[in-house]
Amino acid sequence: PELTVGQLWGEVLEQLQPHPWLTADVVQTLQLILQQGTLSQRILRAVGDDLSPVMLRETYRQLCDCLEHGRLFS
């Protein structure tokens, strides 16, 4: 059967658990990427069709807030 890259990574993640370097934070991060896409995909989804300077500024302000507080942008 054919798999998408995301499905393949999901399978790899399943096979690696439990593994010493797969802490809860790492698993959570990988699961978010698998479910919601890469950071660039999440930024594009947040912006949508509105590429105005106001929307871009707001989206990147949210990203900066996430970085400042150690949260994942979703």
N, C-alpha and C positions, 0 to 999 in steps of 0.2 A: 504493500500500500504506500502511496505517496504521502509525505509529511511536509508541512510548512516548516520553515526554519524555527518559528516560535514553538511549534509542536515538538520538534527535535530537541530544542533546549529544555522544554518541559520534561521530556523523557530523561535527558541527561541529569537534570536536577533531581528527579525522582530516584534515579539509580545511585546518585552520589550520597543521598541521605541515608544514614547519618555519616557525616564526615567531620573531622575535627575543625577544619577551617570554615565549615558551613554553620556559622553562628546564626542565631535567630534573626539578627539584623541583616546578614547577607542573604538569607533565604527570603526575608520580607522584601528586600530590594530586588532580587531576581524575580520574585513572583509579580511585583508591581510592573517591572519591565515586560514580563511575558504577558500580563493581562492588559496593560494600558499602553504599551509601546515604549520606544526609546524616548529620551528627553526631547529630542527634536520633534518627534511625533506628538508628544503631549503638549509641547508649546504650540505647534500648528493647530491642534484641536482646540486649545484655549483661545487662540486668536480667531479661528474660524475664517470667515470671508472678509473680516474687517482688518485690513492691513494699515489702518490709519495710525499716525504717530501716537495718538492718545491710547489706542488699544495696545500697541506694541509696548509703550511705556508702562501701562498698567500690568500687562502680562509679565514683563521683565521685573517690575517691582515685586510682584508675587513670587517670582523665582528667587529674587534676592532675599525676600523675607524667609522663604524656605531654607535657603542656604545659611542665613544668619541663625536660624533656630534648629538647624540639623534635621529638617524634615524633607521628605521626598516631594518633588513637584508632581502633582497629579491633576 
